[in-house]
């Protein structure tokens, strides 16, 4: 017997969504100056040093992000992360915390 699972039929397959995101990232990166890109890479480096998780950057039209995917709960309370968050707050970098990620946003 089959069980019907409610799914969104209009949703893009994951592989296609990932491909689309990569294309947008490449196009949007060109909207940022070299100094802005260096700043995002500096943030990426700092975030990578304090989190034990997958960390990557994304460039959007309005802002660039550094995303920590599935951070370890212990990381969220570590001294390094608290210091990073203080630095980010002083720099005006927004932080969004979801169930599965921590996202640092740098306005364009």
Beta strands, then each sheet from edge to edge (+ up, - down):
strand 1: 54-59
strand 2: 63-69
strand 3: 94-97
strand 4: 101-107
sheet 1: 1+ 2- 4+ 3-
end
